[in-house]
Amino acid sequence: MTVEFVSMNIRIEGDVQGCGFRDFAVSQATGFGLKGWVRNRSDGTVEAVAFGPRMEVEAFITTCIKGPPGARVTAINVEAAETPKEMIFTRRATV
């Protein structure tokens, strides 16, 4: 069985800053064995790039839709992305 690897850019909208979303994303992505990053954006969204086996990336996206306690996700946008250079899943500075 061949495992398909994907890299996805995930933009999460709603009340997603100031609730520990980035730490939650790092914990979840690490648990799934993904590489990539997460950061807050100045427009109030959270953005992540996740790379790994398709099933694990899709599971990570599902956890992002739910978010951590205190978050209220109103929309999520997902599109293909370039493979990140990170060897683990990291937290980046706000842009």
N, C-alpha and C positions, 0 to 999 in steps of 0.2 A: 504494500500500500504506500503510495507516494503522499507525502505531507506537503501541502501548498503553503508557502510563506507569503504573507502580505504585509504591507505598510500602509496604515491609514491615518489621515488627519481627522481629528475629532474636535468639533467646536461645540461647547456646551453653553446654552443660554439659560437665563433665569436668575434666581437668587443663589448664585454659586460661588460668590467670593465672601470671605470672612466667616466661612463655616468649616474650614479644614478640607476643602475639596482636593487641593493639591496633595496633601499628605495621604488622604484617602486613595487618590489615584496611584500614587507611588506604591502604596501598600498592596493594592489590588493587582497592579501590573506586575509587581515583583512576584506575587503569589502565582501568577499565570506564566512566569518565566519570560516576560516580554522585555524588549529593549525599546528605548525612546525617551520621551520627556513630557513634562506638563508645565504650564505657566498660566498666570493670570494675564489678561489683556486689559488695556486701559478702557476699553468699551464695556467692561463689566462681564465679559465672557471668560471661560476657561478653555484653553486650547491644549490638545495633546497630540503627539504622534506616537503610535504604537506599532511595533514590528514583531512578528512571530508567526507561529502556525495559525492559519485562518480561524480554526475553532477557538483558540485562546484569545485572539484579537476580538472576535465576535463576542465572546463571553465578557471581556473587558468592557466593550462598548455597552453591553447590557447593564453592567454594574454602574457605568457612568450615567445611564438613563435614570437609575434609581438614586445615585449619589449618596453622600454620607447623611447622617441625621442632621437636620438643620438646613439642608439644601432643598431648593425647590426648582427642579429642572423643567423648563417650559418648552425647550426645543433642543434638538441635537442634529448637527450636520456632519456627515461623514463623506470623505472622498479619498481617493488614492493619494499617496504621498511618496516622496523619495525615502529610501531606507535611511534611518537616522544613523549618525556616526557613533552615538553612545553605545557602550558595551553593556550597560545596565539601564534601568529606568530611573531618570533623574528629575529633579525639580529645577526649573530654570527661573530666572528673574522675570519680573513683569515687563511687558512691552506695551 
